[in-house]
Amino acid sequence: MLQENIRHTMNIRTRHDVKKFLEGLSTGSSSLLKNVTGGYHYHTIEAESEEILDDIQNGLAEKGFLMQSRRQSGISGTDAF
């Protein structure tokens, strides 16, 4: 299996930034990453504290956006699948 890493900094920090990004999607000037990756991809999320990261992780999990890691599923390796 060929796996490539593509990195892009989105710099989305505020609700205004989110609004601008979503406007770009609706006008066609941006496209969803899932359209390029077949639906599966990773994001690196940074925050000012562990508490904020926990809140983000919980919110993503509640919406069904997180995948089970190989470790949690009993498959060896550390990458999510």
VMD Tcl script that draws the C-alpha trace (Angstrom):
set ca {
  {0.00 0.00 0.00}
  {1.35 3.39 -0.98}
  {0.91 6.04 1.67}
  {1.89 9.65 1.19}
  {2.01 12.45 3.71}
  {0.67 15.82 2.66}
  {0.84 18.65 5.15}
  {-0.92 22.00 5.02}
  {-1.35 24.52 7.81}
  {-4.91 25.82 7.80}
  {-4.55 28.42 10.56}
  {-8.17 28.14 11.65}
  {-8.27 29.71 15.09}
  {-11.58 31.54 15.36}
  {-15.22 31.13 14.37}
  {-14.58 33.79 11.73}
  {-11.79 31.63 10.26}
  {-14.20 28.67 10.16}
  {-16.81 30.82 8.42}
  {-14.28 31.91 5.78}
  {-13.19 28.30 5.21}
  {-16.79 27.11 4.82}
  {-17.50 29.96 2.40}
  {-14.55 28.77 0.32}
  {-16.06 25.29 0.21}
  {-19.44 26.60 -0.90}
  {-17.96 28.74 -3.69}
  {-15.71 25.95 -4.94}
  {-12.42 27.69 -4.16}
  {-11.67 24.92 -1.61}
  {-12.54 21.24 -1.45}
  {-12.85 18.76 1.37}
  {-9.77 16.66 2.10}
  {-11.94 13.53 2.19}
  {-12.57 14.02 -1.54}
  {-8.85 13.54 -2.18}
  {-8.13 10.82 0.39}
  {-11.09 8.48 -0.06}
  {-12.53 9.61 3.25}
  {-9.69 8.70 5.62}
  {-7.12 11.23 6.72}
  {-5.42 12.63 9.80}
  {-5.30 16.06 11.38}
  {-2.82 17.51 13.85}
  {-4.62 19.65 16.39}
  {-2.80 22.04 18.69}
  {-4.24 23.91 21.66}
  {-3.04 26.02 24.55}
  {-3.82 23.35 27.16}
  {-4.54 19.66 27.66}
  {-8.02 20.62 28.85}
  {-8.80 22.27 25.52}
  {-7.41 19.25 23.65}
  {-9.61 16.97 25.77}
  {-12.68 19.09 24.96}
  {-11.86 18.94 21.23}
  {-11.29 15.17 21.36}
  {-14.57 14.62 23.22}
  {-16.48 16.79 20.75}
  {-15.02 14.96 17.76}
  {-15.77 11.59 19.36}
  {-19.38 12.58 20.07}
  {-19.83 13.48 16.39}
  {-18.26 10.20 15.24}
  {-15.20 11.78 13.61}
  {-12.55 9.76 15.46}
  {-11.41 6.34 14.37}
  {-10.36 3.59 16.71}
  {-6.59 3.26 16.94}
  {-4.89 -0.03 16.10}
  {-3.91 -0.38 19.74}
  {-7.54 -0.06 20.88}
  {-8.68 -2.58 18.27}
  {-6.02 -5.15 19.18}
  {-4.07 -4.67 15.91}
  {-0.36 -4.07 16.40}
  {1.07 -0.70 15.44}
  {0.38 2.83 16.54}
  {-1.31 4.38 13.51}
  {-5.03 4.89 13.35}
  {-6.75 3.17 10.48}
}
mol new
graphics top color blue
foreach p $ca { graphics top sphere $p radius 0.5 }
foreach p [lrange $ca 0 end-1] q [lrange $ca 1 end] { graphics top cylinder $p $q radius 0.2 }
display resetview
